[in-house]
């Protein structure tokens, strides 16, 4: 579902280029809503990063960047 290494964004959508995250080697936690994945989250170097999924009731339509919480 995720790339091997990602560059996260802050809460305003600005990239945080000095913090590449090896997502594929981390445990991801998922939340669900209405049968769809709603969020994926990982913890890395004492920070949590969340990716949000938006759906239209049939398909996932938008996947956010990884946002540092």
C-alpha positions as a Python dict, from the first residue, in 0.01 Angstrom:
ca = {
    (1, 'X'): (0, 0, 0),
    (2, 'X'): (289, 238, 69),
    (3, 'X'): (616, 326, -96),
    (4, 'X'): (937, 188, 52),
    (5, 'X'): (1069, 528, 166),
    (6, 'X'): (858, 842, 184),
    (7, 'X'): (916, 1209, 257),
    (8, 'X'): (656, 1328, 513),
    (9, 'X'): (473, 1660, 518),
    (10, 'X'): (385, 1887, 807),
    (11, 'X'): (28, 1980, 902),
    (12, 'X'): (29, 2257, 638),
    (13, 'X'): (139, 2023, 359),
    (14, 'X'): (502, 2138, 341),
    (15, 'X'): (755, 1860, 278),
    (16, 'X'): (999, 1770, 555),
    (17, 'X'): (1289, 1662, 328),
    (18, 'X'): (1538, 1588, 605),
    (19, 'X'): (1322, 1305, 740),
    (20, 'X'): (1290, 1019, 488),
    (21, 'X'): (1092, 737, 650),
    (22, 'X'): (1145, 368, 563),
    (23, 'X'): (771, 289, 570),
    (24, 'X'): (802, -63, 429),
    (25, 'X'): (1020, -169, 724),
    (26, 'X'): (784, -27, 990),
    (27, 'X'): (465, -165, 1140),
    (28, 'X'): (164, 20, 1002),
    (29, 'X'): (-157, 63, 1200),
    (30, 'X'): (-483, 102, 1008),
    (31, 'X'): (-822, 244, 1102),
    (32, 'X'): (-1136, 168, 903),
    (33, 'X'): (-1462, 347, 834),
    (34, 'X'): (-1753, 201, 640),
    (35, 'X'): (-1543, -92, 525),
    (36, 'X'): (-1267, 129, 384),
    (37, 'X'): (-923, 209, 517),
    (38, 'X'): (-954, 555, 678),
    (39, 'X'): (-596, 606, 802),
    (40, 'X'): (-258, 438, 809),
    (41, 'X'): (-3, 540, 1069),
    (42, 'X'): (358, 462, 1151),
    (43, 'X'): (589, 567, 1432),
    (44, 'X'): (949, 654, 1352),
    (45, 'X'): (1214, 825, 1567),
    (46, 'X'): (960, 920, 1837),
    (47, 'X'): (720, 1078, 1583),
    (48, 'X'): (391, 953, 1443),
    (49, 'X'): (301, 999, 1076),
    (50, 'X'): (-54, 952, 943),
    (51, 'X'): (-180, 899, 589),
    (52, 'X'): (-553, 962, 531),
    (53, 'X'): (-769, 782, 274),
    (54, 'X'): (-1088, 941, 135),
    (55, 'X'): (-1355, 734, -39),
    (56, 'X'): (-1676, 792, -230),
    (57, 'X'): (-1857, 489, -89),
    (58, 'X'): (-1729, 265, -368),
    (59, 'X'): (-1359, 342, -416),
    (60, 'X'): (-1073, 514, -242),
    (61, 'X'): (-1052, 849, -422),
    (62, 'X'): (-777, 1042, -240),
    (63, 'X'): (-469, 931, -49),
    (64, 'X'): (-292, 1203, 145),
    (65, 'X'): (77, 1238, 202),
    (66, 'X'): (222, 1118, 530),
    (67, 'X'): (155, 1396, 780),
    (68, 'X'): (369, 1438, 1090),
    (69, 'X'): (147, 1457, 1396),
}
